[in-house]
Amino acid sequence: MPRIDNAPPLTMPQHLGRYMRRTRQARGESQAKVGERLAVSQFTVSQWERGLTVPDFVQWIDFSRAYRADPCEATREILDSYATATPLFGALPHDREG
């Protein structure tokens, strides 16, 4: 029998946060260490990982470099997982019918 999951789909920031958490944990580092590397607070890293806020473009590139992650590959992975997620701001104009 298939699993019934009543949880709402993840948003784009949540997918990004999960990716960042997995990457950090795979390296065995703390949120505080990520914060040191990127010159942000541990609180900011926590916010990113929970999908409450997102890093800006430069921070995303810096994160990718620090953790030897290809930012394009990571972005593709996030976009692929986001395909069925709820858009952050509702439907985009080209997604609307009519």
Buried (B, 14 or more C-beta within 10 A) or exposed (E): EEEEEEEEEBBBBBBBBBBBBEBBEEEEBEBEBBBBBBEBEBEBBBBBBEBEBBBEEEBBEBBBEBBEBEBEEBBEBBEEBBEEBBEEEEEEEEEEEE
